[in-house]
Amino acid sequence: MVGNTTVDPLAWASAVTKPEIDAVRNPRTGHVLNVRRLIRAFRYERAILLRQRLKALVKREDARLVCATCGVPVYLACSTTKRFFFRHRHEDGSCPAVTRTQLSEADIRAMKYRGAQESGAHKRVKALLLRSLSADPRFKDVASERTWKASEGLCGLRRPDVSARTDTDRLAFEVQLSTTFMDVVLSRKEFYRAEGAALVWVLPYFHPTYRRMTDDDILFGNNSNVFVVDERSAAASEAAGSFIMTCWYRKPIIQGDEIVDEWVERLVRWDEITVEVDRETIIVFDYAQEVARLREELRAAHLERIAAAQAAARQVLEDRANDLREQVLRFVLDATRDDHDMPRNQEWALLNDRLRSMGYGLDGEYPDLLTATRIVHLIESARAGKPVGFGYSSFTELGHHLIHQHPELLLAFGHMLRRFGTKEALYRDDRTGKLRAKLDAIRSELTQNPKYRMAKDEERLCAFLSMGASRKARPDNDNRDQQGRAAA
């Protein structure tokens, strides 16, 4: 075990220090990608899956990436220290980037298998697997090294370490002791999938803190589930009369604002295992489904926090606005009739500066206090259903005054009367009907003639101080002429 490097599945992938191929090209788009940046964009587990995907595509003559220098298809490879780099599918010496040894994969594979494939350890695990399967009457045709020929129309054959079948599944078990080339792993998976059989990789031991490259290929290619058959699991199978293996799997959990993994180890019966031939997975725990659920949970929590923060910020602004509104209304309504104009104007200037900071103040270097006073009196008159601050005794008199002296206030006044429910009070003292007649005469002009339009800064201030009552909420039929007539 000396010298093995194990990487956290959720850690960011690393590239070798000096990759021979430093740039790859997407032949479909023409985009050239920096190798180091590309590799660092993936978590380690995703890089392993990308490695498998790219290798499978190269085998099918459907390469997604090629060497930016020579155009030869490339796939992702991994060093003994679990750092990634790109390797040519083949090399003929024409490219300055050299990524392959003089020995072919077939040569190296033959050397490895001569040393490990039929070792005592390999035979021992096969024997334990045979014992475990034979203990369960549901498994038929349990055999070692039985040759599987490809179905009609397909080519090739395989000799799985152990094979068996149940009423629902054909099963091929492969004991994995040595490190295996990715194309071997992929070829076996493709063969058994084409035969409608499930391929079960079996390890003699596993621990998440010590994982070989082959272990990672099997683990991440099987939805983060891996199976072990040893003396303990074989004895459990015989005692229970049911096929039992040890399963290690990753279980994602939320820790703070991120997802981390827990590793779970337990003995599992075959009944607990889900076989999906098309997806080439044999799992106890659906890691992908659970991590997707947790990501959605984190996303929802994040959005909830954002919404809460935005609501809190809106509440702060609303509280500030309400406080400022009350100060302005109180300042105008509590005014005493004295000659201290300068101090009062200065106080108003400070209030208007605060209004401006929120987008509601009057424009100009010297904002007119009389204009603000008139707006406040207009609002309070509409709210009370009687004149406030204008010096008139009846609402009808105020109506005549607005028509002749401040026609720009009529539309806002009409909206507020309707909003505050005091519109009928306007005609209560109109015994002669003159006010109604005047309003009927100008009704069609209220939204057309500029003289009935408030200055923009005055309109904003009026809307702010009246909490929007001076503006009519637009109905589904958004007709501005209709609004003007209704307000009048």
N, C-alpha and C positions, 0 to 999 in steps of 0.2 A: 504493500500500500504506500510505500515511500514515494514521494514525488507527485502524487495525484493532486490535482487542483479541482476543488469543488466550488461552484459559483451559485449564489442565491438566485433562484429562478426569476425574481423580480428586479434583480440588479440590472443596470444598463450594460449592454454588451460592449466588449472592448475589441479593438483591432490590434493586430500584431504591430510592433513598433515600426518596422520598415517593410510594408507589404510590397512584394514584387510587382503586383498589379495595383497601381495607385488610383486608377480611374476606370470605370466601366460605363458602357453605353447601352441605353435602351434602344434596340433595333427598330422598335415600332414608332417611337417618338423622336429618336435622335438625341435625346437628352443625355448629356454626359454627367456622371455622378462621381463625386469624390468618395473613395472607398471608406476612409475613416469616418467621414460624416454619416454616410449611409449606415454603416454598422452601428455607430453610436445612437442611431435613431430608434433602435430596437431594444426591448428588454431581452435578457438572456434567453428566457424560454421561447420568446417569439423568434429570436435569431436561430434557435435550433429548428423550429418549425419551418422558417424560411429556408434554411439549409436543405431540409428534406424536400420542400416544394421545388426549389430551383434544380436540385439534382434530378427529381422525377421529370421535370420539364425538359431538361437536357437529354435524358434518356429517350424521351419521346420526340426528339428533334424539334422541340418547340421552345428553344432557349429565350428567356426574357431579358437576359443581360449578356453582353459580349465584351471582350477585352477592348478598351478604347484605343489601344495601339494596333493590334493585329486583327481584330474582328472575330476571333475564335470564341465560341460559346464558353461561358464560365459558370461556375457554381460556387457556393459558399463552403469553405472548409474550415476546420478548427485545429488549432495547435494543441500540443499536450498540456499547455497552460490555460486552455479554454479561451484563447484569443482567436478571433476570426480573420480570415483573409479569403481572397478569391483565387481559384485555381482554374487553369485552362482545362478544357475537356481533353485536349490532346496537344502535344507540342512537337514541332519538327525543327526547332532551332531558328525559325525565322523571326521570332519575337524576342526582344531583349529581356522580357520578364520570364524567368524560369521558376516554375511552381511545382515541378514534379521531379521525383527521384528517377534514377535509371531503371529501378525495378518497377515493373508494372503492378497494378492492383492485383492482378491474377497471381503474380509471383509472390507478392507479400501475403496474400490470402492463403496460398498453398502452404507457405512456411508456418503461418499461424495455426492453421488447422492440423498440420502434421504434429505440432507441439501440444495442441490443446483439445482438438475436437473429440478424440476418443481417449482422453486421459481418464485416469481412475475417478477423478472428481466428476467428470461429465457422465460416466457410466453410473456413478452413485446417485446423482440427481435423477437420471432417467429411471433407475430402479425405484426411487422414492415416489416418483410420479406414477409409475405403473402400480405400485402398492395402493396409492391414494385413489386412483381411478377404479381399480378392481374392488375396492371396498364399497363402492356405490353401485347398486344394481341397475341404476338408470343408464349407466354408460356401457355401451355395447361395442364389440369389435375393438377392444383395447389392444393395441399392438405397438411394437417398437420397430422403427426403421422400415415400415411398410411403404412400398413405392406407390406414389400417386401419379398416374398418367393424366396429362391434360385431356379435357373433354374434346369431342370431335370438333374439328375446326380450329382448335388451338394447338399450340406446340409446347413442348417441354415436359419435364417431370420433376417431382420433388420427393424426397424421402424424409418426412418429418421425424424428429426424435421419437415422438409418441403420437399416435393418432387414436381417435375414438369417435363415437357418435352417440347422440341422444335421440329422443323422438323428434326433436326440433332442429338440432344442429349437427353439422359435421365439424369436427375439431382437429386442428393440427397444433401440437405442442412443440415448441422449439426451446431447448435449454441453452441459455446464453452464458458462456463462460469467458470466451475471448472477446476482444474488441473486434467488431465486424465492420467491413466497409459499408457505407450507406447504400450503395447500389445493391448489395446482397440483401439488406433489410427490405429495401423497396421492391426488389424482384420477388421475394417471398410473399410480401403482402399482396402484390398484384396477382401472383399466381393463385393464391388461395381465395382471394376475393372473386376472381374469375370463375373459380370452381364452386362458389357459393359456400365456402367454408370459412370458419373463424380461425384466425391465427392467434395463439396464446403464447406470448413470450414468458418464459419461466427463468427466474434467477435463483442461484443457490443461496444468495444472501443479498441484503440491501440495507443501506443506511443513508439518510439524506445528507449527512455531513461528509460522506465519502461516495461520490458518484463518478463512475467512469463515463467517457464519452458515449459509449454504447448504452449505458444505463440511461443517460439523458435522452438519447434518441428514442428509446423504448418508452420512457416515462412521459415525455412531452408529446410524443406521437400517439399516446394512448390516454389523452385527456387527464394527464397527471396521476395515473394509476399504474402500479407495478406489482407483480405477483412473485412470491417466493415459495418454493417447495423445499422443505427440509425435514429433518427427523421429527420435529415437534408437530408440524402440520400433517405429516403422514400418520403419526400416531393418533392425532385427533380425528383424522378421516376414518381410520380403522375402528376407533372407539365409538364414533357416531354412526358408522355405516353410511356416511355421506361424504362426497368429495369436498375437502377443505384445503384452502391455501391461505397463506399469510398475504394480506394486501397492505401495501403502503400507499397512501394518497395524500395529496395536499388539500387542506381545508382553508379557504380564505375567510378571514375575519376582518372586521373594521376596528382599527386602532387609531383613535383620534380622527384625523381627516384623510386617512389613507387605508389601503387594503394591505394586510400582511398575511403570511401563510403560517398555519400550524400543520405539523405532520402527524398523521394518524397511522398507527399500526394495529391491525387486528386480524384475528382468524375469521375467515368468511366462508360460508357454505356456497356451493354453486348456485343455490336458489337466490342468493343475494346479488348475483352478478348479472349485469345487463349486457347482452351480446348484440352488437350491431355490425353485421358483415359489411354493409355498404359503406359505413363510416370507418370501418376497420378499427373498431374500439371494443374492448372488453373491460367494463368498468364496474366498480362498486359505488363510487361517488362521482356525480357529474360536476366536476370542478368548473368547467366552462359556464354551465348554467348558473351555478351559485355565484361565481365571480361577476357575471353579467347582472345578476339581481342586486348584488352589493354595490356595484358601480351605479346602478340606477338609484339605489337608496342614498348613496353619497351625493349623487347629482341632485336628487330631490331635496336632500337636507341642505345642500349648498344653495339651491334656488330659494329654499325657505328662509335661509339666513339672509340672503340678499334682499328678499322681499321684506323681511322684518327690519333690516337696516334701512331700506328705502322708506318703509312706513314710519320708522322712528325719525328719520330725517325730515319726512313730510310733516310729521307731528311737530317737530321743533320749529319748522318754518311756519306752520299753521299757528302755533302758539305765539311766535314772534309777530305774525301778521295780526292776530286777534288783539294782542297787547298794544301794538301800534295803532290799530284801528280805534280801540277804546280811548287811547291817549288823545288822538286827533279829535274824536267826537267830544270828549270831555273838555278839551282845550277850547273848542269853539263854543260849545253850549254853556260853559261856565264863565264865559267872558263877562266882565263888569264894564259898565260904561264910564270909563275914566280916560284920562289923557296920556296914559303911559304907552304911547304908540310904539316908541322905539324898542323898549324891552320886549313888548309883546310880539313885534315883528321879528325880533331876533329869535325868540322862542319858536315862532312858526318856521323860520328858516331852518332851524335845527331839525324840527319835526319833518319838514319837507325833504331835507337831505336823507333822513332815514327812509322816508317813503321812496325816494329816488333809488336808494340802494336795493329796494325790493321791486323796482319797476313801476311804481305807482305815483311818484311825485309830479308836481307841476314843473314845466320846463322854464328855462330862463334863469338869469343870475339873481333876479329879485322876484321870486314867486309871489303872486298876488294873494294876500290873505283874504281880501274881500271875495275873490273867486272861490276860495276854499270854504269860506263861511257860507256863501250862497248855496254851494253844493250840499253842505251839511244840513242847512235849514230845509232845503228841498227834500232830502232823505227823511228827516224827522217829521216834516209835514205830511209826507205820503204815509209814513208809518202811523202817525197819530190820527189821520183823517181830519186834520184841522191845521190852520197856519201856525208854524213855529218859526219865530225869528224874523218874519217878513213885515210885521206891523199891521197885518190885516186881521179883521175879526171873523171873516167868513172864508170858506174854501172857494166860493165863487169869485170873490174879489181876487184871491190869489191866482185863480185861473185866468182872469182877465189880465192881470199883471204879467203873467208869463207870456201870454200871447203877444202883448204889445212891447214888453221890455226885454224879455229873455226867451224868445222863441226857440233858441237852441236847446232849452231844457225841457221842452214839452214832451218829446218822445221818451226820454228817460223817466220823466214824471209819470207818464201814462203806464209804462211797464211796472213801475213801483206800486202804483195804485192797485193794479191787478194782482201783483204778487202779495201785497200786504192786505188785500181784501177791503180796500177803502175807496174803490172807484165810485160807488154810488154817493158817497159823501160829497163828491165834487159838484153834483147837481142838486144837492139838498136845498140850498138857498137860491138856486137859479129860478126864481119865481117867474121872471119874464121870458125865460128860455133863450136869452141872448147868448149866454156862454155856449149852450149846446149848438146854437146856430153858427156861431163863429167856428167852433171846432169842426162842425160838419163841412163848413166851407173850405177849410184848409186840410181836411183829412187826406185828400189825394196827393197833397204836396209834401206830407211829412217825411217821406223817405226819398223825395226827389229834389226838393229845393235845398240848396246848401245852407240857407239861413236857419234851417231846423236841425242843423248838424253841430254837435259839440266839437270843440277842439279835441284832438286825440288825447292830449295829456289830461284834459279835464274829464273826458269820458272815462279814461282809465281810473282816475281818482274816484269818480262817482261810483263806478262798478265795484271798486275795492271797498269803499266805505259802506256801500249798501249790500255787500256780500253777494254781488251779482244780480240783485233785484232790479237794477236799472237796465239790465239787458234781458230781453225776452228769450227764454229757452226755445230754440227753434223746433217746431213740430216736424212730423214726417214730410208734410207739404211745406217745403222751405221757400216761402214766397215773401220777400221783404216788403212788398207793397201791402200785403195782407197783414203783416206785423204792424206796420205803421197805423193802419186803420183801426186794428184791434186796440193798440195802445191808446189811441186818441179816444 
